[in-house]
Amino acid sequence: MGSKTCLWGDPDSPAQCNFVGVCDHLKGWCRCPAGWAGDDCNTRKRRPCSQKHRHGGFEPYDKPANLSEPRQLMSGCAGLCDEDIGYCMCDTQYRFGHEFAPVDAPPGSPPVKRGRPQGFHCQPSVEEHGNPSFGDNPPEELWGAEGWCQADEPSHLCPCILDGRGGPFCMGYTEMMCPNQCNGHGECNLGFCKCHDGWWGQDCAYRTPGTLWSPGLQEGERPWIKDLVHTPASKDPEPGATRKRPRIYVYELPALYNAWMLQYRPDKGTCVHRMFDDANGTRWVDEWLYAVEPGLHEAMLQSEHRTLDPEEADYFYIPVYTSCYIYPIHGFSDSPYFHSAYGIPRVYGAVNMLIEVYQWIRTHHPYWERNQGRDHIILQSHDEGSCWLPAVLRNATLLTHWGRTDMGHRSNTGFGSDNYTQLVE
């Protein structure tokens, strides 16, 4: 991301970010959704539906597992894999199979046919040659005449846990969850906002020059999101209005560090503080602390203390989703690694993720040096709190629910996967 690749008002620049991403019109780089990468979102970033086993290692989803040892499947696909997000769908050979857009279609084109999702819950117990496979379902429950992928009213129901899907047979469409619901000026794609023309940013709060403020979808075709959209910073200030202090700038990070974690989640109910039911009603998810990451991020985006101008900010919020990464992303497929390898403790990848974010902020903005990071806010909401926060971020203002004062991380008093000094073979 060294040179500017998208500039507003320049017809010769790739301002559309390959038609899949959103241009940051201040910095001149593209924010890309899952499945795409690069400064202009022109590079494919595939995430296969691989299988992870208890004894370490991954196997491609299109090859049978070696069952010589007892193993535990974490993810896999015997159907058709959506390699943008690593999600298993019914294959095209069945009536309710998923059919992707043609290979010569423009990037980001919708599928020709939206089939039923299988996810990781609905996988066969026997492969086509009769050998034991990695799932729990008899094949006829999935592909038989009354199966999930074949019948109008299947006798076996797979869990409808892909965000945006609903109804008894997972063929209905619902609103997807995005922070601030894209300010009503964008389309939500599993946590990533694809902003409408004239709007940009992680929640489409920014306007390009010449774009006048206007009500969003919440005032028109999607009234069910009205109570979820609140963006004072996006509006023109009232004459004589007094701005609230402190002013907080929410960093526009690459989507890999937040939105991709939502796009990769295997279950729409994990790592979110709210979601939508089949009737597009809001269902709040507040049973566990990991969901606070998108919740606090949304609160910062909607706050009357938010500023869109980092030059006037008193504080800087870093919206990085490490809790979403360590659960449920880590262990359900074979990427992202964050400079680590498969079979590693989840802490290794999460620490490297944080170091990447720190380096990105210092490369693209000058504000860390202003107070050596003390005016930067970062949330650590997982089992070990801030105990394994990398040293380069220790100056920041930490928000965490606890800090261990008992025995150390190697004592087995905490979660085993958070032993950040264990050796990896």
C-alpha positions as a printed Julia matrix, in Angstrom:
425×3 Matrix{Float64}:
   0.0     0.0     0.0
   2.82    2.36   -0.72
   1.4     4.39   -3.62
  -2.08    5.72   -4.16
  -4.15    3.47   -6.38
  -7.6     5.09   -6.25
  -8.19    8.85   -6.41
 -11.59   10.47   -6.4
 -12.28   12.45   -9.55
  -9.59   10.77  -11.65
 -11.34    8.76  -14.39
  -8.11    6.96  -15.26
  -7.56    5.6   -11.75
  -9.09    2.29  -10.59
 -11.5     4.22   -8.39
 -13.95    1.33   -8.34
 -11.36   -0.91   -6.65
 -12.0    -3.67   -9.17
 -15.75   -3.24   -8.53
 -15.5    -5.24   -5.29
 -13.79   -2.9    -2.81
 -14.23    0.61   -1.47
 -11.73    3.41   -2.05
 -10.29    5.32    0.89
 -10.39    8.75   -0.73
  -8.07   10.33    1.84
  -5.26    7.8     1.65
  -5.87    6.51   -1.87
  -6.01    2.77   -1.19
  -8.73    0.17   -1.55
 -10.46   -1.64    1.29
 -11.15   -5.11   -0.08
 -13.72   -7.74    0.97
 -12.88  -11.36    1.67
 -11.76  -13.1    -1.48
  -9.82  -10.1    -2.81
  -6.55   -8.42   -1.93
  -3.99   -5.92   -3.15
  -3.91   -2.15   -3.38
  -6.64   -2.22   -6.04
  -8.48   -5.41   -4.91
  -7.3    -7.06   -8.12
  -5.7   -10.15   -6.55
  -7.71  -13.24   -5.64
  -7.35  -14.3    -2.01
  -8.88  -17.76   -1.74
  -9.72  -19.52    1.5
 -10.32  -23.24    0.94
 -12.72  -25.28    3.06
  -9.95  -27.42    4.53
 -10.19  -29.98    7.3
  -8.22  -29.59   10.49
  -7.59  -32.66   12.63
  -6.88  -33.17   16.29
  -3.31  -34.31   15.69
  -2.43  -31.23   13.71
  -2.36  -30.38   10.05
  -4.89  -29.62    7.38
  -6.05  -31.61    4.4
  -7.66  -30.08    1.3
 -11.42  -30.37    1.25
 -11.38  -32.27   -2.03
  -9.3   -35.2    -0.75
 -10.43  -37.92    1.68
  -8.92  -37.88    5.13
  -6.4   -40.43    6.33
  -8.37  -42.1     9.08
  -5.56  -44.28   10.43
  -5.56  -42.24   13.63
  -8.48  -40.95   15.72
  -9.1   -37.39   14.57
 -11.58  -34.62   15.11
 -12.85  -32.57   12.19
 -13.03  -28.83   12.67
 -14.03  -27.85    9.16
 -14.36  -29.42    5.76
 -16.45  -29.65    2.63
 -17.73  -32.54    0.55
 -19.84  -30.18   -1.53
 -18.96  -26.94   -3.29
 -16.63  -24.53   -1.47
 -17.15  -20.78   -1.63
 -13.47  -19.94   -1.51
 -14.06  -16.25   -0.83
 -15.15  -17.05    2.7
 -14.29  -20.75    3.08
 -17.92  -21.9     3.35
 -19.37  -25.17    2.11
 -22.44  -25.1    -0.17
 -24.53  -27.75   -1.9
 -22.94  -28.78   -5.2
 -24.39  -27.71   -8.56
 -25.35  -31.28   -9.51
 -28.22  -31.11   -7.03
 -31.47  -29.14   -7.33
 -30.49  -26.74   -4.58
 -26.84  -26.47   -5.53
 -24.95  -23.2    -5.49
 -23.85  -21.92   -8.89
 -21.17  -19.24   -9.05
 -21.1   -16.44  -11.61
 -19.38  -17.38  -14.89
 -15.61  -17.05  -14.92
 -15.84  -14.22  -17.46
 -18.35  -12.23  -15.38
 -17.19   -8.93  -13.84
 -15.49   -9.27  -10.44
 -17.93   -9.39   -7.56
 -20.85  -10.61   -9.71
 -23.54  -12.42   -7.71
 -23.97  -16.17   -8.16
 -26.21  -17.43  -10.91
 -28.06  -19.51   -8.34
 -27.89  -19.23   -4.57
 -28.06  -22.78   -3.3
 -28.43  -24.13    0.19
 -25.45  -23.89    2.52
 -24.04  -27.01    4.17
 -21.54  -25.26    6.41
 -19.37  -27.5     8.55
 -22.31  -29.17   10.34
 -23.7   -31.06    7.35
 -20.93  -33.28    6.02
 -21.1   -36.96    5.01
 -20.04  -39.82    7.24
 -19.25  -41.99    4.22
 -17.52  -40.96    0.99
 -18.64  -42.06   -2.47
 -16.57  -45.27   -2.45
 -17.93  -46.36    0.92
 -14.93  -45.4     3.02
 -15.49  -43.57    6.31
 -15.46  -39.82    5.86
 -15.12  -36.85    8.17
 -18.74  -35.86    8.81
 -21.7   -37.14   10.83
 -24.49  -37.31    8.24
 -25.44  -40.37    6.18
 -25.05  -39.28    2.54
 -28.75  -39.78    1.78
 -29.6   -37.07    4.32
 -27.64  -34.63    2.16
 -27.97  -35.86   -1.41
 -30.78  -38.44   -1.49
 -34.22  -37.85   -2.97
 -35.38  -36.37    0.35
 -31.99  -34.89    1.17
 -31.02  -31.33    2.08
 -29.5   -30.47   -1.29
 -32.17  -32.17   -3.4
 -35.68  -31.92   -1.94
 -38.11  -29.0    -1.79
 -38.94  -30.02    1.77
 -35.99  -32.14    2.91
 -36.46  -34.7     5.63
 -33.15  -33.68    7.19
 -32.51  -30.02    7.98
 -29.04  -28.54    8.11
 -28.56  -25.62   10.52
 -29.22  -22.33    8.74
 -26.26  -20.5    10.24
 -24.91  -18.55    7.25
 -25.53  -14.84    7.79
 -28.16  -13.47    5.43
 -30.05  -16.74    5.14
 -33.29  -17.7     6.84
 -36.48  -19.68    6.63
 -37.11  -23.36    7.4
 -35.05  -24.51    4.4
 -32.48  -21.69    4.38
 -33.71  -20.26    1.08
 -34.99  -16.96    2.46
 -32.85  -13.84    2.62
 -32.37  -11.59    5.61
 -30.35   -8.51    6.46
 -26.71   -9.25    7.29
 -24.91   -7.74   10.25
 -22.47   -4.88    9.61
 -21.23   -2.28   12.11
 -23.63    0.69   12.0
 -25.38   -1.12    9.1
 -23.17    0.76    6.65
 -24.7     4.09    7.71
 -27.65    3.2     5.49
 -25.49    4.07    2.49
 -24.01    0.71    1.58
 -24.71   -2.97    1.07
 -23.66   -5.29    3.88
 -21.81   -8.43    2.82
 -21.31  -10.62    5.89
 -19.72   -7.75    7.82
 -18.11   -5.82    4.94
 -19.73   -2.59    3.73
 -19.81   -2.05   -0.04
 -20.66    1.65   -0.07
 -22.96    3.37   -2.5
 -21.6     5.93   -4.96
 -20.44    9.06   -3.16
 -19.91    7.32    0.19
 -16.94    5.45    1.58
 -15.31    4.17    4.75
 -15.64    1.15    6.99
 -19.27    2.09    7.68
 -19.82    4.38    4.66
 -19.77    7.46    6.9
 -17.51    9.54    4.66
 -18.7    11.49    1.63
 -16.74   12.27   -1.5
 -16.49   15.97   -2.45
 -19.76   17.23   -3.85
 -21.89   14.52   -2.22
 -24.62   16.08   -0.1
 -25.83   14.42    3.05
 -29.02   12.44    2.56
 -31.0     9.87    4.56
 -30.01    6.29    3.92
 -31.83    3.03    3.36
 -33.18    3.17    6.9
 -35.55    5.94    5.8
 -36.69    4.05    2.71
 -36.61    0.43    1.65
 -35.07   -0.99    4.84
 -36.89    0.54    7.79
 -35.87   -2.37   10.03
 -32.34   -0.96   10.3
 -33.49    2.51   11.4
 -32.75    1.97   15.08
 -29.33    0.55   14.22
 -28.01    3.47   12.14
 -26.65    6.48   14.01
 -23.79    8.49   12.55
 -23.61   12.08   13.84
 -20.08   12.5    12.45
 -21.38   11.94    8.92
 -23.84   14.83    8.97
 -23.17   18.51    8.39
 -22.87   20.21   11.81
 -25.65   22.53   12.88
 -24.67   26.23   12.89
 -23.17   27.14   16.23
 -23.22   23.56   17.48
 -20.66   22.67   20.14
 -18.59   19.59   19.41
 -18.22   17.05   22.22
 -14.8    16.29   23.64
 -12.83   14.13   23.68
 -12.91   13.58   19.93
 -12.19   10.02   18.86
 -10.98    8.93   15.45
 -11.72    5.31   14.46
  -8.93    4.01   12.26
  -9.86    2.87    8.74
  -7.92   -0.4     8.89
  -7.68   -2.92    6.06
 -10.69   -5.24    6.25
  -8.44   -8.23    7.03
  -8.21   -7.06   10.63
 -11.95   -6.71   11.32
 -14.52   -7.19    8.52
 -12.85  -10.35    7.17
 -13.14  -11.9    10.62
 -16.92  -11.46   10.34
 -16.99  -12.69    6.75
 -15.04  -15.79    7.75
 -17.11  -16.71   10.78
 -18.69  -20.16   10.38
 -21.84  -19.29   12.3
 -23.75  -16.0    12.04
 -24.28  -16.01   15.81
 -20.6   -16.06   16.74
 -18.47  -12.99   17.32
 -21.32  -10.51   16.94
 -23.34   -8.59   19.47
 -26.5    -8.65   17.35
 -27.95  -10.31   14.28
 -31.22  -10.45   12.34
 -33.96  -13.05   12.56
 -36.03  -14.38    9.66
 -38.3   -11.33    9.78
 -35.35   -8.89    9.9
 -35.96   -8.2    13.55
 -32.92   -7.46   15.69
 -31.75  -10.22   17.99
 -29.17   -9.12   20.53
 -26.37  -11.56   21.28
 -24.84  -10.68   24.63
 -24.16  -14.06   26.22
 -20.38  -13.86   26.05
 -17.58  -11.34   26.11
 -16.01  -12.1    22.74
 -18.92  -10.38   21.01
 -17.9    -7.04   22.51
 -15.39   -6.37   19.7
 -17.9    -5.51   16.96
 -20.15   -4.06   19.66
 -17.6    -1.53   20.9
 -16.5    -0.83   17.33
 -20.09    0.02   16.45
 -20.45    2.18   19.56
 -17.37    4.17   18.54
 -18.67    4.61   14.99
 -22.0     5.87   16.31
 -20.63    8.05   19.1
 -21.16   11.8    19.19
 -17.48   11.96   20.12
 -16.42   10.47   16.8
 -14.53   12.65   14.36
 -13.8    11.86   10.73
 -10.73   14.09   10.82
  -7.75   12.44   12.56
  -5.97   15.8    12.8
  -8.45   17.01   15.42
  -8.69   13.76   17.38
  -7.9    13.49   21.07
  -7.94    9.69   20.97
  -7.61    6.99   18.32
  -9.55    3.73   18.44
  -7.95    0.64   16.84
 -10.78   -1.66   15.64
  -8.9    -4.95   15.44
 -10.81   -8.21   16.04
  -8.36  -10.55   17.76
 -11.09  -12.26   19.78
 -13.0   -12.97   16.58
  -9.82  -14.44   15.15
  -9.05  -16.79   18.03
 -12.69  -17.84   18.23
 -14.18  -18.92   15.92
 -11.83  -18.29   12.97
  -8.72  -20.08   14.27
  -9.18  -23.83   13.87
 -12.01  -23.8    11.35
  -9.9   -23.55    8.22
  -6.29  -23.16    7.18
  -6.05  -19.39    6.8
  -5.25  -16.74    7.8
  -2.03  -17.75    9.54
  -0.55  -14.29   10.24
   3.04  -15.45    9.68
   2.51  -18.65   11.63
   1.72  -22.23   10.63
  -1.14  -24.63   11.08
  -1.32  -26.41   14.38
  -0.08  -23.37   16.3
  -1.6   -22.04   19.51
  -4.12  -19.39   18.58
  -2.17  -16.76   20.51
   0.68  -16.88   18.0
  -1.52  -15.79   15.1
  -3.34  -13.17   17.19
  -0.1   -11.56   18.39
   1.24  -11.38   14.86
  -2.06   -9.87   13.76
  -1.66   -7.11   16.35
   1.93   -6.45   15.32
   0.79   -6.14   11.7
  -1.85   -3.6    12.72
   0.7    -1.6    14.71
   3.06   -1.53   11.74
   0.24   -0.56    9.38
  -0.81    2.36   11.6
   2.76    3.69   11.87
   3.3     3.3     8.14
   0.11    5.09    7.08
  -0.41    7.65    9.86
   1.8     9.9    12.01
  -0.37    9.88   15.13
   1.22    7.09   17.17
   4.37    9.15   17.6
   2.41   12.15   18.85
   2.13   10.68   22.34
   4.03    7.42   21.86
   0.72    5.61   21.54
  -0.76    6.62   24.88
  -3.78    8.24   23.2
  -4.54    5.05   21.25
  -7.26    2.72   22.53
  -7.25   -1.03   21.97
  -9.64   -3.71   23.24
  -8.53   -7.14   24.48
 -11.59   -9.2    25.32
 -10.43  -12.83   25.16
  -9.55  -15.32   27.87
  -6.1   -13.95   28.7
  -6.99  -10.27   28.52
  -3.94   -8.17   27.76
  -1.44  -10.7    29.14
  -0.01  -11.48   25.71
  -0.39   -8.04   24.14
   2.83   -7.45   22.14
   5.34   -5.05   23.67
   5.03   -2.55   20.8
   1.43   -1.84   21.86
   2.0    -1.63   25.6
   1.87    2.17   25.65
  -1.7     2.17   24.37
  -4.76    2.62   26.57
  -5.98   -0.95   27.1
  -9.6    -1.95   27.57
  -9.81   -5.42   29.05
 -12.15   -7.31   31.33
  -9.42   -8.81   33.48
  -5.73   -9.33   34.0
  -4.3   -12.49   35.47
  -2.66  -12.12   38.86
  -2.57  -15.83   39.76
  -0.19  -18.46   38.4
   1.47  -17.89   35.03
   0.27  -18.78   31.58
   2.1   -22.14   31.68
   0.35  -23.28   34.86
  -2.66  -24.86   33.09
  -4.97  -22.73   35.22
  -6.09  -20.94   32.07
  -7.1   -22.08   28.63
  -4.44  -24.35   27.14
  -4.43  -22.69   23.73
  -3.43  -19.43   25.38
  -0.1   -20.78   26.59
   1.91  -18.44   24.42
   5.31  -19.99   25.16
   4.5   -23.62   24.4
   6.66  -25.24   21.75
   5.19  -26.18   18.39
   6.51  -29.31   16.73
